[in-house]
Amino acid sequence: MRLTPLAVLAPPWSHGRREPDDEQLLRLFWNRAELKKELARLRREREKLIDQVRQQEGVNMRTQQRLEQLENLLADPLQAANAAVYYQLRGVWALARRRLQRLARELTDRQQDREEQHARLLFERQRDAEVAQVEEKIAAHAGRARTIEADLVAARSDLQRLRGFWNYLRRRRTMDQLEAIRAALDGVEAQMGRLAAERRQRELDEPPAFAGLSLEGRRNINIAVIALAQQLLVELAENNVAGLAREASVRPLAEVAYGDVAACRALGRNIEAIVKRLESSETVNSQMRCRAAWLYRQAQYRRDGDTVPAAGSLGSIPVQMRETGETRPADSREIPVDVLVDEYWDLHAALLN
């Protein structure tokens, strides 16, 4: 064997180490690349955590500032009295908002159960009707099969009687007729098998997934929620508690004032009494139902697919609804407030789209 110059110069023990060394270098290169990726990921995570810490520090600083401002307010008797009324009114707003949201959830759950049951019932009725149609087809094919079987028996009987060479032609015609009858019977039986499989499939069909509340269902829920919002405003109209609560929900404490210490204490007692009466009142629900029935006839919608009445169609609130006879206001007293336009109790957050 003739050796090349490189082969002559290279030591004989170096040939067996070159490939393992290359593989080791490749592994080191891959490990380095993976370590660089991991380092970059850790740096990004570190920067993200630093940003979160800075944000939390900002939140803590703002919270501390609010606490210091509140301490300064409470140190002054007049400001403390105003602050107490302010947070009372915000509590009234939050109470009314929770009641709207709770009513919307309860009505949505009940309406969904009703519509799901109705959809299931309709599906089962349609499925049973389709199964009955298939069974009628099976019964018709079974009757036809019995007729064909009778023809087959008759043809076989005729074939048995046709003996002798002089009946050769008649026997051939009868045999052809017999084959045709058998083919027809096979076709009918095959069709019956397909219909039986279709019936089994129809019987196993499950109703489709619930597509969601209907337009009418969502409108009814929204009308009930609007009726409750109106009723709460009527209940809280005394001493303008509803209006003051709306003001407290959108304005900071530094921008409101409710009078001197005596006036603030008197207003606080009135708010407490009204809220207690509201929580224990038994007429709220009955008035709300009557109001909802009346609003259902009064509400107007801009488009056919809208679920929320058009602004302005419910422009005023009757103070008292008749609870017997025809559903309508008991008298002419009204509160000129549109709960949709003024968005009392964060009404739009509770409505269904």
C-alpha positions in Angstrom: 0.0 0.0 0.0 1.3 3.4 -1.0 1.1 6.1 1.7 0.4 9.8 1.1 2.8 12.3 2.5 0.4 13.4 5.2 -0.2 9.8 6.2 3.5 9.4 6.4 4.0 12.5 8.6 1.0 11.8 10.9 1.7 9.6 13.8 -0.1 6.2 13.6 -1.9 6.7 16.9 -3.5 10.0 15.8 -6.0 8.4 13.4 -8.1 6.8 16.1 -8.6 10.1 18.1 -9.6 12.5 15.4 -13.3 11.6 15.1 -13.9 11.5 18.9 -12.2 14.9 19.3 -14.5 16.4 16.6 -17.6 15.0 18.3 -16.4 16.5 21.6 -15.9 19.9 20.0 -19.4 19.8 18.5 -20.9 18.9 21.9 -19.0 21.8 23.5 -20.3 24.1 20.8 -23.9 23.0 21.3 -23.7 23.2 25.1 -22.3 26.8 24.7 -25.2 27.7 22.4 -27.8 26.2 24.9 -26.1 28.1 27.8 -26.3 31.4 25.9 -30.0 30.8 25.2 -30.6 30.0 28.9 -28.7 33.1 30.0 -30.8 35.3 27.7 -34.0 33.8 29.1 -32.8 34.4 32.6 -31.9 38.0 31.8 -35.4 38.6 30.3 -37.0 37.0 33.4 -34.8 39.2 35.6 -35.8 42.3 33.8 -39.5 41.3 34.0 -39.2 40.7 37.7 -37.4 44.1 38.2 -40.3 45.8 36.3 -42.9 44.0 38.5 -41.0 45.1 41.6 -40.9 48.7 40.4 -44.6 48.6 39.7 -45.3 47.1 43.1 -43.2 49.8 44.7 -45.2 52.4 42.9 -48.5 50.8 44.1 -47.1 50.7 47.7 -46.1 54.4 47.4 -49.5 55.5 46.2 -51.2 53.4 48.9 -49.0 55.0 51.5 -49.8 58.4 50.2 -53.5 57.7 50.4 -53.1 56.5 54.0 -51.3 59.6 54.9 -54.0 61.8 53.2 -56.7 59.8 55.0 -54.9 60.3 58.3 -54.7 64.0 57.7 -58.4 64.0 56.9 -59.4 62.1 60.0 -57.3 64.4 62.1 -59.8 67.2 61.3 -63.3 66.7 62.7 -65.1 68.4 59.8 -63.1 66.5 57.1 -63.5 63.3 59.1 -67.3 63.7 59.1 -67.4 64.4 55.4 -65.1 61.4 54.7 -67.4 59.1 56.7 -70.5 60.3 54.7 -68.4 59.9 51.4 -67.5 56.3 52.1 -71.1 55.6 53.3 -72.3 56.8 49.9 -69.8 54.7 48.1 -70.9 51.7 50.1 -74.5 52.5 49.0 -73.4 52.5 45.4 -71.5 49.2 45.8 -74.5 47.6 47.5 -76.8 48.6 44.6 -74.2 47.4 42.0 -73.9 44.0 43.7 -77.6 43.6 43.8 -77.9 44.3 40.0 -75.0 41.9 39.2 -76.5 39.2 41.5 -79.9 39.5 39.9 -78.3 39.3 36.4 -76.4 36.1 37.3 -79.5 34.4 38.8 -81.8 35.3 35.9 -79.1 34.2 33.4 -78.7 30.9 35.1 -82.4 30.3 35.2 -83.0 31.4 31.7 -80.2 29.2 30.4 -81.6 26.2 32.2 -85.0 26.8 30.7 -83.7 27.4 27.2 -81.4 24.4 27.4 -84.2 22.1 28.5 -86.5 23.6 25.8 -83.8 23.0 23.1 -83.2 19.5 24.4 -87.0 18.8 24.3 -87.3 20.1 20.7 -84.3 18.0 19.6 -85.7 14.9 21.2 -89.1 15.5 19.6 -87.5 16.0 16.2 -85.3 12.9 16.7 -88.3 10.8 17.7 -90.2 12.1 14.7 -87.3 11.2 12.4 -87.0 7.8 14.0 -90.7 7.2 13.5 -90.4 8.1 9.8 -87.6 5.6 9.4 -89.6 3.0 11.2 -92.5 3.7 8.8 -90.2 3.1 5.9 -88.9 -0.1 7.5 -92.5 -1.3 8.0 -93.4 -0.5 4.4 -90.3 -2.4 3.1 -91.1 -5.3 5.5 -94.6 -5.5 3.9 -93.1 -5.4 0.4 -90.6 -8.1 1.5 -93.5 -10.3 2.6 -95.2 -9.8 -0.7 -92.0 -10.7 -2.6 -91.5 -13.8 -0.4 -95.0 -14.9 -1.2 -94.3 -14.4 -4.9 -91.0 -16.4 -4.4 -92.9 -19.3 -2.8 -95.4 -19.3 -5.7 -92.7 -19.2 -8.3 -90.9 -22.1 -6.6 -94.2 -24.1 -6.5 -94.7 -23.4 -10.2 -91.2 -24.5 -11.0 -91.8 -27.8 -9.1 -94.8 -28.5 -11.2 -93.1 -27.8 -14.5 -91.5 -31.2 -15.2 -90.9 -32.9 -18.5 -89.1 -31.7 -21.6 -92.3 -30.2 -23.1 -92.3 -27.6 -20.2 -88.7 -26.6 -20.9 -89.5 -23.1 -22.2 -92.0 -22.4 -19.4 -89.5 -23.7 -16.8 -86.8 -21.4 -18.2 -89.2 -18.4 -18.0 -90.2 -19.4 -14.4 -86.5 -19.7 -13.4 -85.8 -16.3 -14.8 -88.8 -15.0 -12.9 -87.5 -16.7 -9.8 -84.1 -15.0 -10.1 -85.7 -11.6 -10.6 -87.8 -12.1 -7.5 -84.8 -13.2 -5.5 -82.9 -10.1 -6.7 -85.8 -7.9 -5.7 -86.0 -9.5 -2.3 -82.2 -9.0 -1.8 -82.6 -5.3 -2.7 -85.5 -4.8 -0.3 -83.6 -6.6 2.5 -80.5 -4.5 1.9 -82.6 -1.3 2.0 -84.1 -2.5 5.3 -80.6 -3.1 6.7 -79.6 0.5 5.7 -82.8 1.9 7.3 -82.2 -0.1 10.5 -78.7 1.3 10.7 -80.0 4.8 10.1 -82.6 4.3 12.9 -79.9 3.1 15.3 -77.8 6.2 14.4 -80.7 8.5 14.9 -81.5 7.0 18.3 -77.8 7.5 19.4 -77.7 11.2 18.3 -77.0 13.7 21.1 -78.4 17.2 21.1 -75.9 19.9 19.8 -74.1 22.1 22.3 -76.1 25.0 23.6 -75.7 28.0 21.4 -76.3 30.6 24.0 -79.2 32.6 25.3 -81.8 33.8 22.8 -82.3 37.4 21.9 -85.6 37.5 23.7 -84.1 35.9 26.8 -81.3 38.4 27.0 -83.8 41.3 26.5 -86.0 40.0 29.3 -83.0 39.7 31.7 -81.9 43.2 30.8 -85.4 44.6 31.4 -85.5 43.0 34.8 -82.1 44.4 35.7 -83.1 47.9 34.6 -86.3 47.6 36.6 -84.3 46.8 39.7 -82.0 49.7 39.0 -85.0 52.0 38.8 -86.6 50.6 41.9 -83.3 51.0 43.9 -83.2 54.7 42.7 -86.8 55.2 43.9 -86.0 53.6 47.3 -82.8 55.7 47.6 -84.3 59.0 46.4 -85.1 60.2 49.9 -82.6 63.0 50.8 -81.1 62.6 47.4 -79.1 59.6 48.6 -79.0 58.1 45.1 -77.7 61.3 43.5 -75.1 61.8 46.2 -74.0 58.1 45.9 -73.6 58.6 42.1 -71.5 61.7 42.7 -69.3 59.9 45.3 -68.7 57.1 42.8 -67.2 59.4 40.2 -65.6 62.2 42.3 -62.6 62.0 44.7 -63.1 62.8 48.4 -61.3 66.1 48.1 -63.9 67.5 45.7 -67.1 66.8 47.8 -68.5 68.4 50.9 -71.7 67.6 52.8 -71.9 70.5 55.3 -70.7 71.0 58.8 -70.2 68.2 61.3 -73.9 68.2 62.4 -75.2 68.1 58.9 -72.8 65.2 58.0 -73.9 63.2 61.1 -77.6 63.8 60.2 -77.0 62.7 56.6 -75.1 59.7 57.8 -78.0 58.6 60.0 -80.4 59.1 57.2 -78.3 57.0 54.9 -78.1 54.2 57.4 -81.8 54.2 58.0 -82.6 54.2 54.3 -80.2 51.3 53.6 -81.6 49.3 56.5 -85.1 49.9 55.2 -84.0 48.9 51.7 -82.5 45.6 52.9 -85.6 44.6 54.9 -88.2 45.9 52.4 -90.5 43.2 51.0 -92.0 45.5 48.3 -88.8 45.9 46.3 -89.1 42.5 44.5 -92.9 42.9 43.9 -92.5 46.5 42.6 -89.5 45.4 40.4 -91.6 42.6 38.8 -94.5 45.1 38.0 -92.0 47.7 36.8 -90.3 45.1 34.5 -93.7 44.1 33.0 -94.4 47.8 32.3 -90.8 48.5 30.9 -91.2 45.5 28.6 -93.9 47.4 26.7 -92.2 50.8 26.9 -88.7 49.7 25.8 -87.6 50.5 22.2 -84.5 49.2 20.4 -82.5 50.8 17.7 -81.8 47.6 15.8 -83.5 44.2 15.7 -80.5 42.5 17.2 -80.0 44.9 20.2 -80.5 43.6 23.7 -80.3 47.0 25.5 -83.1 49.5 25.1 -82.3 52.7 23.2 -81.2 55.6 25.4 -84.2 57.9 26.0 -86.9 55.3 25.6 -86.9 54.9 29.4 -86.5 58.6 30.2 -88.3 58.8 33.5 -89.1 56.6 36.5 -92.6 56.2 37.8 -92.5 56.3 41.6 -95.2 53.7 42.3 -96.4 50.8 40.2 -99.8 49.2 40.5 -99.5 45.7 41.8 -103.0 44.6 40.9 -105.0 44.8 37.7 -103.3 46.2 34.6 -99.6 46.8 35.0 -99.0 50.6 34.9 -97.9 53.4 37.1 -100.1 54.0 40.2 -100.1 57.8 39.7 -98.4 60.6 37.8 -95.4 61.0 40.1 -92.1 60.5 38.2 -88.4 60.9 38.8 -86.8 62.5 35.7 -83.8 60.2 35.6 -82.8 57.7 32.9 -80.8 55.0 34.6 -79.3 53.9 31.3 -78.0 57.4 30.3 -76.7 58.2 33.7 -75.6 54.6 34.2 -76.8 54.3 37.8 -75.2 51.5 39.8 -72.8 50.7 37.0 -75.8 49.4 35.2 -74.2 48.6 31.8 -71.7 46.2 33.5 -74.6 44.0 34.6 -76.5 44.0 31.2 -76.1 41.3 28.7 -75.0 42.1 25.1 
